[in-house]
Amino acid sequence: MTRRQRVAENLNSALHHLLGAHPGTYLIGEDVADPYGGAFKVTRGLSDRFPDRVLSSPLSEGGIAGVGAGLALAGNRSVVEMMFSDFAALAFDPLLNFAAKSVSMYGRRVPMSMVVRCPTGGNRGYGPTHSQSLQKHFLGIPSLHLREVSPFHDNRRVLTAMLDREEPGVLFEDKVLYTRAMYQAGVVDDLFRYEVLADPSETARVFAPDCGPPDWIVLAPGGLTERAVTALRTLLLEEEITCELLVPSQLYPFDSKALLPVLSRADRICVMEDSTADGTWGELLAQQLHEELWSRLARPVLPLTAEPSIVPTAAHLEHGVLLQPSTIHRAIVEATK
């Protein structure tokens, strides 16, 4: 049996394809060149193959993003790597005030093919400044789109779609997910199957066959896939609560109306994410679903987020702050009563 690609390997293969297919594509970031190949080895082998277009940069996230945006403004394609997504805060100004605005502020549409890759999230004991999920801080910026890596979505397709959009985008990549295998052939495990829907956000639907309409529909970004599936398994086997999981590739903009036929199959909906509460993707989505489905829901949309805290280094404290399968299980059981 052929070994399944790990998510980091899938990203690496996608970057090799992009740089090989488009001579005007550049990759910029701290320590991305060989032999190091990036902090999580996603860029391994790229600088040996494309030495003039894979550039290890100084330690300046604002400078990296600014150079990437300048390359895009000049008609090239750029992929910018933040070593940790926490440091994207330092790139916020060039993303907000240069890259995103350049699409439309010159009196005509200007193509800006640029992706900022952000290794994100906790559960690895990296502590308060290397474990955050900052997706919510990039929501709502005109011409800046957001995606998140998942084990359902091939990254060649994801990155190609982001660059072909000709607008700057941010790709969040859960660090734990890097080591996990990509799903294939519609199979998650012995209990669950999946399909990728044809909605604009290319949402993956995870379900247990032959269970009928679910009690709950759970929406989560890709980084939560493993924890969500674990929770869905225990809910089904221990509580006889059936759930379907929806994992979109694109987080913003997000068209919930395209998913209404699927969402209407359950009268309880949960939206979860690793960000702390207030001004999040999940809250924006819950608002949209409230407007569209309120008359059909048995209760308000259930939001699950990280605790309002820094992310501790100690594993037992970190697990208490971030969503875990047990947290998800307990919250859905209590909300089902």
FENHU-V368373 format. One record per backbone hydrogen bond with DSSP energy under -0.5 kcal/mol. CO is the residue of the C=O (numbers start at 1). NH is the residue of the N-H. Records with the same first field share a line. If there is no record, write none. Layout:
# FENHU-V368373
CO->NH / NH
This chain:
# FENHU-V368373
5->182
6->10
7->11
8->12
9->13
10->14
11->15
12->16
13->17
14->18
15->19
16->20
17->21
18->22
22->25
24->77
26->79
27->55
28->81
29->32 / 57
31->38
33->36 / 37
37->43 / 44
38->41
41->44
43->46 / 47
45->49
46->50
50->53 / 54
53->27 / 55
54->56
55->29
58->60
60->64
61->65
62->66
63->67
64->68
65->69
66->70
67->71
68->72
69->73
70->74
71->76
72->75
77->26
78->115
79->28
80->82 / 117
81->30 / 83
82->119
84->87
85->88
86->89
87->90
88->91
89->92
91->95
92->96
93->97
94->98 / 99
95->100
98->102
99->103
100->103
101->104 / 105
103->110
104->107
108->106
109->111
112->114
113->78
114->169
115->80 / 117
116->171
117->82
118->173
119->85
120->175
127->130
132->121 / 134
134->137
135->138
136->139
138->141
140->142
141->144
143->145
145->170
146->251 / 252
147->172
150->153
151->183
152->154
154->158
155->159
156->160
157->161
158->162
159->163
160->164
161->165
162->167
163->166
166->112
168->145
169->116
170->147 / 172
171->118
172->149
173->120
174->178
176->179
177->7 / 180
178->8
180->7
184->187
186->194
187->184
192->188 / 189
193->207
195->197 / 205
199->202
201->249 / 250
203->197
204->206 / 247
205->195
206->245
207->193 / 209
208->211
216->244
217->270
218->246
219->272
221->224
222->225
224->228
225->229
226->230
227->231
228->232
229->233
230->234
231->235
232->236
233->237
234->238 / 239
235->239 / 241
236->240
240->242
242->215 / 216
244->218
245->206
246->220 / 248
247->204
249->148 / 251
252->146
254->256
255->258
256->259
257->260
259->262 / 263
260->264
262->265
263->266
267->298 / 299
268->217
269->302
270->219
271->304
272->221
275->306
280->284
281->285
282->286
283->287
284->288
285->289
286->290
287->291
288->292
289->293
290->294
293->296 / 297
294->297
301->303
302->271
304->273
306->277
307->309
310->312
312->127
314->318
315->319
316->320
317->321
318->321 / 322
321->307
324->328
325->329
326->330
327->331
328->332
329->333
330->334
331->335
332->336
333->336 / 337
334->337
